[in-house]
Amino acid sequence: AELDQFQATGAMLPGIAPSFDCGLVSTHYAPNAQIQIYPNPASHWIHLQATVPIREIIIHDQLGKLIFQQSSPTEKVDVSFLLSGVYYIEVRTDNYSTTKKMLIE
């Protein structure tokens, strides 16, 4: 029950150490679409690999504020301007979008 409360509220509980998951946050399904964003954590560049053309990349901070948006990004995106912290990287194609949590060092 305490663990369920931690996951639901994010509250700190005695004896439970928080962990950081840099995994998938959300995906809107499209058959045969695969998108990889790496490295994670990153400091200067992130690389995008996809089985379908990428239409747009969007970066939000932890509060949901739009930090960066680029249409038709290249496979290598400069993130050196970002302060250290956690960001949400959304990658959109014509029929698919995925959002991943990214740590910037």
FENMO-V342769 format. One line per field, one symbol per residue. ss: DSSP state (h for helix, s for strand, l for the rest). psi: psi as a letter, one per 30 degrees, with the letter a starting at -180 (. if undefined). burial: + if it has 16 or more other ideal C-beta (glycine too) atoms within 10 Angstrom, else -. A space follows every 10 residues. Layout:
ss = ???
psi = ???
burial = ???
This chain:
ss = lhhhhhhhhl llllllllll lllsssssll llllssssll lsllssssss lllllsssss sllllsssss sllllsssll llllssssss ssllllssss ssssl
psi = eeeeeeeefg kkkkfjkllk jgakelkjkk kgkkkkkllj lleekkkkkl flkkekkkkl affgkkekkk khllfkkkgf fklkaklkjk kkaegkkkkk kkkk.
burial = ---------- ---------- ---------+ --+-+-+--- -+---+-+-+ ---+--++++ -------+-- --+---+-+- -+----++++ +++--+++++ ++-+-
